[in-house]
């Protein structure tokens, strides 16, 4: 039977643990609010870009723009796919990292012409341990998602796509999304009959405009994924810390 001194020591240890888990909960809560606020500030810009692309496509539905090229001439087994996997830099976030890595591993095992791009230290460490070659890693991005960091990732993978080194690019985080090529049907929706379809007058060709607009739109998708991943990580950490605090109290 434990003596009084051991019991007091155990109680102090529990109180110290509660202080740590409570502090971590508050930190994650603050970071979560900040990330959501940043995303809300930029969302109108990217929604406008998507609307602009939709307008262009309504006027040129048969465009062969390279960012919409589904590369149907390449068989599914031969397509070169790139996976941008977003994990956290730290643990103590419940099953968040495990779920992302499991999804990425399942997708990566399908096919032989895959490239792996990792955002987050835990993902990098895991894939290195498993002996999977990481083609590129983007450090210092997870804890501070920003447009600049999103643009660095976008520029990197889009260069590979444009040069034919990748046929498809996917984002893997809380879910899996196809980033490239873009699908026209995701932008073109039948307009109501009573809505006036305006003419578009442009100085250069619409194809040239798409060449400038699409990369910015892709950057927006990646930025949104970074922030959503960041928010999911801290939400999971808040739940884990709350559970730990409740356990310490009981």
Secondary structure as UniProt FT lines:
FT   HELIX           4..59
FT   TURN            61..62
FT   HELIX           66..68
FT   TURN            72..73
FT   TURN            76..78
FT   STRAND          81..86
FT   TURN            94..95
FT   HELIX           96..108
FT   STRAND          114..119
FT   HELIX           121..129
FT   TURN            130..131
FT   STRAND          136..138
FT   TURN            139..140
FT   HELIX           142..144
FT   HELIX           147..162
FT   TURN            163..164
FT   STRAND          168..172
FT   STRAND          176..180
FT   HELIX           184..186
FT   TURN            193..194
FT   HELIX           206..249
//
